Amino acid sequence: KGEIICIGELLIDFICEDTGQDLKEGETFVKKAGGAPANVAATASRLGAKASFAGCVGDDPFGDFLIDSIKYHGVDTSMISKQGNTTMAFVSVMDDGERDFVFVRGADEKYQIKGFEERYSNCSILHLGSATALLGGNLKKAYEEALNLALKNNVTVSFDPNFRGDLWKGREDEFINLAKEYINKSHFVKLSEDELYMIYGEKDLDKALNKMYETYNHVAAITLGSKGTYLVTKGQRKIIPSIKITPVDTTGAGDAFVGAFLSLLVKEKDIKGTLENFDNLKEIAAQANKVAALVCTKIGAMTSLDVITL
Ligand code: ATP
């Protein structure tokens, strides 16, 4: 036991460097490795955990680049398949702070799980944190199968719904229903404040959490940006303050928080017991806040992992 498996998308973010221009006008793009579950695996691995990423990249140069990018951080890439063209997201941040966004879905949706039953004999935590899986495709089926097998094999399940408004336009209700389903089957969930409000239809932290805990029984970390993290269990709630830094780029801060949290959790002999010990959880969340804050001090989600320590 002791492995963390993260399943989902590993994709290219093409980030427009022509400040203030939309995607129609912008001409210069930088290529970055992205994908929330891959960021989580890379963070956990950097902090000393055995972490694997499972997903499909394109059978193209971008796929090779992506595999190398997470291998660099020590992630086990043996569960990655290659097929078709790599998934790509083009992003530009305009003067008013709005993002112009084009998503070209490719290989990530083709992922089919293979060998999970065997792999689960060494696995302690399954992390489901994809921004694309619940949209559909084979990856959605893979999520259902991986989750059911994890529950059958006593693997702890972590979930981050990773809502992207650009991807769910007009299908928000479908997202809410799916997110609730996954939350209710998980042992640890990380939600941003906005996701919590959206999923539970309340605009107040405690009211939304009361709604959530009508059907959920385990641990939640609600990320509050510079304020820190609201750590929640069925019986206890506490804001764990973040550390003071000057943020340069907060992209991937949430993924770094999850990666750090899981890397600390997996070190515990009794993971399920730790998830019931609020004092232990407070300590883990404080350390994860520190890692997430460090990630905010450098540009890029995966590149900034070079600066993290526990
Ligand atoms: P993502 O950034 O991946 O989309 P998210 O919305 O969950 O995810 P945030 O709430 O911005 O991300 O941040 C996650 C964690 O990062 C916070 O809980 C906190 O620990 C840390 N963090 C974020 N912003 C700051 C900041 N300005 N100063 C210190 N820590 C921060």
Residues whose N, C-alpha, C, O or C-beta is under 5 A from the ligand:
A	BS01	ATP	S192 T223 L224 G225 S226 G228 T229 S242 I243 I245 P247 T250 T251 G252 A253 G254 D255 F257 N289 A292 A293 C296
